Amino acid sequence: MTLNSYTQLLDRMREIGWIDGAAGLLSWDQETYMPAAAIEFRAAQLAYFKGRTHRLFTADEVGGWIKECESAAFSSLSKEAVNVREWRRAYDRATKLSPELVEEFERSTSMAWSAWIAARKGNDFAVFKPHLAKLLDLSRQMAEAWGYAKLPYDALLDGYEPGARTDELQKVFAELKPGIVRLIEKIGPSARSASKSTLPGPFPIEAQKLFNQAVAERIGFDFTSGRIDIAAHPFCTGIGPSDCRLTTRYDDNDFTDSLYSVLHECGHGLYDQGLPKEDFGTPMGSAVSLGIHESQSRLWENHVGRSREFWNYWLPVAQKHFPTLATNTAEDLYRHVNQVRPSLIRVEADEVTYDLHIILRFELEQKLLHRELSVEDLPEAWNTTFKRLFGLEVPDDTRGCLQDIHWSHGSFGYFPTYTLGNLNASQLIQNVRNENPNLNAELAQGDYGSLLRSLRHKIHQHGHRYLPPELMKEATGESTQGRYHAAYLERKFGS
């Protein structure tokens, strides 16, 4: 191998990174500011960009450069060795798909997203149904092209959580679910019927924006390299190494809805902003998996944002932005945001019942993909399964099978990573506390510096250097274990 082959790979991957960034900006605009009538043109634009990068990456010369680099004597886990290893994995996966299939999938997701928006607004699943059926069909085609050891779902999982397998996740959920059910029963039957307490509003949206920005900035989000906007479904997208976009949505009756969306997306954003900027466009400059990515968002949203320490510090600031909170205490806010109450909406779920929402989606999307459930029967299956898990009747599809954006993006296999994120977050924060006994005192003072530095050191800086289980072992001494999350939930809600 000559150094020239590695340099050529770097040049090609950074070119692809620039195009992907432009496409990411178009996708962000699609969900924030794009006029509705532009959707077909936008779908064509995004399909073109996706097809273009696919052709650039799967070109024969790229395979040749990778092969030459594999013969080089790069030191183990060096930047060069990691990049070549991950380029090989991605190249072998990408070359199994035709550019036409890639373009059709991208075009279809844009049209499906537009239909999902309309279906939610009109509470009409029929509007979204043909788009969901098409995305499932395209996903099956891709799974067959990629290949799998046991189930087509495995091939999709691998795109979000490298190495994950359906049967392994089924075991994780089987071990997790009884503990959740026991904890709900321990908390008491009142949790099942309780209505969510309200705070004395209203909370003007402009004041919410100012408060959210103050919190995000304090925990470390760099607004010279990022921003917050409004979208139908909160998300974070990285356009480039100095351009990270967060979105949220607002409810003027409860400012905590947007606050926790921002904290969640900030966790993603802090990870993106913590990746090595000099490695943009390469595996070393990108996140290793969504289970790790979600660990960052769930850690900041829940372990930090729903703690007593958080509200002891932030209540006086919140009272300045929202004078109606003048008579409320930090304990009032803590209890408000930690109510255990089975509810319809995943993104509003408490920490105890949240993973039941993921189990529901994990079960249903497997059945959809494997043709054990028809798209036509999805609403009924959703409502029946939801009643079994939560004891609640689903009043309409907008608050049922249409509530999440993920299926309109064709993101089958994504949902389990939220639970992996919960497990990883609990394990990481416990490890940080073991190393820093003063952490709670720091959080109570609004000092998030040492926590962020720990996460930068343990997670962000490594990019794709380690596979997810290896990264968790490197960070905490163990691969992902469920007992830390179970213990955390028991300490917080079971006593």
Summary of the structure (lengths in Angstrom):
residues: 495
radius of gyration: 22.4
end to end distance: 61.6
largest distance: 70.3
contacts: 1655
relative contact order: 0.12
helix: 68%
strand: 3%
